Amino acid sequence: MIDKCMDILKNQIHQYFKSIPDLNVTSNETVSVSPLVKEDGSIVIPKDHLGLTLINIEEEKIHKAQTAVHKTVDGQIMHMNPELKINLYILLASNFNTYATGLKFLSACISFFQSKNVFTAANTPDFEPKIDKIIVELHTMGLEQQNHLWGYLGAKYLPSICYKVRMLIVQEGLAQDQQPGISETSFEGMGITAEVNES
């Protein structure tokens, strides 16, 4: 699912770049999903590309799912682990032959996410069916945080911007057990019958 999310964003950014005459995009690809560097520290991002790199994954705790019981269409009750909601932190780094051109493409990327920060099947062609929606938010890092990040990644700084992508929902749908639903309960000897609402 993470790979599909990254591909969606890569393709959408590239299509936006193609729509801007000032960028003069003639290639089939301007954004690459890739790590920043190889083991020897050399840059992996192709020349004249923006690199789209996953730098962190976190669990979404504020909207954490708690429901472990699910009702099927035929009235069966299934127990399965609650769905997992995750956020991604992505880095868009500019690796262009000229510094000014790199800044131009990075600025266009910022403009794109300002104009469209929610991606769904309704507004995005070839959207992944397993993904409900993608919400992209600017994630600002201070100079000290950036210094730690680039040092941790083992790369020399490139003009870049960080975004938080939320929320991907992971639900494998494997039931731990499945039982018939309860529709009626009788209290013998008391003459009481109670209907149980399963919804």
HELIX and SHEET records of a PDB file:
HELIX    1   1 ILE A    2  LYS A   18  1                                  17    
HELIX    2   2 PRO A   21  LEU A   23  5                                   3    
HELIX    3   3 TYR A   99  SER A  115  1                                  17    
HELIX    4   4 LEU A  143  LEU A  153  1                                  11    
SHEET    1   A 6 VAL A  31  VAL A  33  0                                        
SHEET    2   A 6 HIS A  49  GLU A  59  1                                        
SHEET    3   A 6 LEU A  84  ASN A  95 -1                                        
SHEET    4   A 6 SER A 160  VAL A 170 -1                                        
SHEET    5   A 6 ILE A 134  LEU A 138 -1                                        
SHEET    6   A 6 VAL A 118  PHE A 119 -1                                        
SHEET    1   B 3 VAL A  69  LYS A  71  0                                        
SHEET    2   B 3 GLN A  76  HIS A  79 -1                                        
SHEET    3   B 3 ASP A 177  PRO A 180 -1                                        
SHEET    1   C 2 GLU A 184  PHE A 187  0                                        
SHEET    2   C 2 ILE A 192  GLU A 195 -1                                        
END                                                                             
